[in-house]
Amino acid sequence: MTKRQKKQAIGIVVMLLVLVAALLGLKLYNKNANENKAQEEEAAKIYVTSAEAGAITEYSWLQEGQTLTMTKDGDTWSCKEHPEYVIDGDKVETLLENIAPLEAEQVVDDPEADEVYGFDLPANVISYTAGEETITLTVGMENEITGGYYLKSSADGMVYLVDEALVSAFNIDASELEIEEDAESSETSGA
């Protein structure tokens, strides 16, 4: 290999190293940018509740004017109003994911009287106990512009606008949380 060829080879290697370094730098920059964006998005979220579903030991909601209360003993959930129901823990945990934690779309600044938001005739009243703390979430009327619902938390007294999915999720009867008969017979037969 001649001196000129060696210089060319060294030049190519240097260019490849510079290119690899630039690609690694770009990859690191993108990773940091994505992490920063995710942190900014998380910081911008508004949480009404911060409890984790697994920490909740009791919760209730209104269904057709009746309060339904679920209580947890160990790993077993039961319905206080319908003790004969065999409650499916997975269905309960899925329902709890709607409130633990609960994210709001926005906070209502300088809220008016409760009647303005429908808290005097609530669409639902959801309460839960996690540890020593009991929180009540009063769901008011629908905001016809956004399709969301007004919600007031007993934890801070603030008024929030939350997604309609919360109202839909708790439009459920306790019987819908029962273990399905096929699953129950499989469990009792040892299958």
C-alpha positions in Angstrom: 0.0 0.0 0.0 1.4 3.3 -1.0 1.6 6.4 1.2 -1.2 8.0 -0.7 -3.4 4.9 -0.3 -2.7 4.9 3.5 -3.7 8.5 3.7 -6.9 7.8 1.8 -7.6 4.8 4.0 -7.0 6.9 7.2 -9.2 9.7 5.8 -12.0 7.2 5.1 -11.7 5.7 8.6 -11.7 9.2 10.2 -14.8 10.1 8.2 -16.5 6.9 9.2 -15.6 7.6 12.9 -17.0 11.1 12.6 -20.2 9.8 10.9 -20.6 7.2 13.7 -20.0 9.8 16.4 -22.5 12.1 14.7 -25.1 9.3 14.5 -24.6 8.4 18.2 -24.9 12.0 19.1 -28.1 12.4 17.2 -29.5 9.3 18.7 -28.6 10.5 22.2 -30.1 14.0 21.4 -33.4 12.4 20.2 -33.6 10.1 23.3 -33.1 13.1 25.6 -35.6 15.2 23.6 -38.2 12.3 23.9 -37.6 12.0 27.6 -37.9 15.7 28.1 -41.2 15.7 26.1 -42.6 12.9 28.1 -41.7 14.7 31.4 -43.3 17.9 30.2 -46.4 16.0 29.2 -46.6 14.3 32.6 -46.0 17.6 34.4 -48.9 19.2 32.4 -51.4 16.5 33.4 -54.0 17.4 36.0 -54.7 14.7 38.5 -57.9 14.8 40.6 -56.9 11.7 42.6 -53.5 10.1 43.1 -54.6 6.8 44.8 -53.6 3.5 43.1 -56.3 1.0 42.4 -54.6 -1.6 44.6 -54.7 0.7 47.6 -58.5 1.1 47.5 -60.4 -1.1 50.1 -63.9 0.3 49.6 -65.8 2.3 47.1 -69.3 3.2 46.2 -71.3 4.9 43.5 -74.9 5.7 42.6 -76.8 3.4 40.3 -80.4 4.4 39.5 -80.7 6.3 42.8 -79.3 3.5 44.9 -75.8 3.5 46.5 -73.8 0.4 45.7 -70.8 -0.3 47.9 -67.9 -2.7 47.2 -65.7 -3.7 50.1 -62.4 -5.6 50.0 -61.4 -8.3 52.5 -58.0 -9.6 51.7 -58.2 -10.2 47.9 -62.0 -10.7 47.8 -64.5 -8.1 46.9 -68.1 -8.1 47.9 -71.1 -5.9 47.4 -72.6 -4.6 50.7 -76.1 -4.3 49.3 -76.0 -7.7 47.5 -74.0 -10.1 49.7 -75.2 -13.0 47.6 -73.2 -11.8 44.6 -69.9 -13.5 43.9 -67.9 -10.5 42.7 -65.2 -10.8 40.0 -62.1 -9.0 41.4 -60.7 -8.4 37.9 -63.8 -6.5 36.9 -63.6 -4.5 40.1 -60.0 -3.6 39.5 -60.8 -2.6 35.9 -63.6 -0.3 37.2 -61.2 1.2 39.7 -58.7 2.2 37.1 -61.2 4.9 36.1 -60.6 6.7 39.4 -57.2 5.6 40.6 -55.6 7.8 39.5 -58.2 10.1 37.9 -56.9 12.6 35.3 -58.9 15.8 34.5 -59.0 17.6 31.2 -58.9 20.9 33.0 -59.5 22.8 36.3 -62.3 25.3 36.5 -60.8 28.6 37.7 -62.9 30.7 39.9 -65.9 28.3 40.0 -69.4 29.5 40.5 -72.0 28.0 42.8 -72.4 24.3 42.9 -75.8 24.5 41.1 -74.1 26.0 38.0 -72.3 22.7 37.5 -75.1 20.3 38.5 -73.6 19.3 41.9 -77.0 19.9 43.6 -78.5 17.1 41.4 -75.4 15.0 40.7 -75.1 12.5 37.8 -73.2 10.3 40.2 -71.4 10.4 43.6 -68.3 8.1 43.7 -66.5 7.6 47.0 -63.5 5.5 47.8 -61.3 4.7 50.7 -57.6 4.1 50.4 -55.8 3.7 53.7 -57.2 6.2 56.2 -58.4 8.6 53.5 -61.9 8.7 52.1 -62.5 10.8 49.0 -65.9 11.7 47.5 -66.1 12.7 43.8 -69.4 14.4 42.9 -70.1 14.3 39.2 -72.2 17.1 38.0 -73.7 17.9 34.6 -72.3 17.5 31.2 -70.4 20.4 29.5 -72.2 20.4 26.2 -69.3 22.0 24.4 -66.6 19.5 25.3 -68.8 16.5 26.2 -67.0 16.1 29.5 -68.5 16.3 33.0 -68.0 18.6 35.9 -66.6 16.9 38.9 -65.9 18.2 42.5 -63.5 16.4 44.8 -63.8 16.4 48.5 -60.0 16.3 48.8 -59.5 19.8 47.6 -62.9 21.3 46.8 -61.9 22.1 43.3 -64.1 21.8 40.2 -62.7 19.8 37.3 -63.8 18.9 33.9 -63.3 15.1 33.3 -63.8 12.8 30.4 -67.2 11.3 29.8 -65.7 7.8 30.2 -65.8 8.2 34.0 -69.6 8.6 33.9 -70.0 5.7 31.4 -67.8 3.4 33.5 -69.8 3.9 36.7 -73.1 3.4 34.9 -73.0 -0.2 36.0 -75.1 -2.4 38.2 -73.4 -4.6 40.8 -74.7 -7.7 39.0 -72.5 -6.8 36.1 -69.5 -7.2 38.4 -70.4 -10.8 39.3 -68.3 -13.7 38.2 -69.9 -15.1 35.0 -71.6 -18.4 35.6 -69.3 -20.3 33.2 -66.2 -19.0 34.9 -67.6 -19.8 38.3 -68.5 -23.4 37.4 -65.0 -23.8 36.0 -63.4 -22.5 39.2 -65.5 -24.7 41.4 -64.9 -27.8 39.3 -61.2 -27.3 39.4 -60.8 -26.6 35.7 
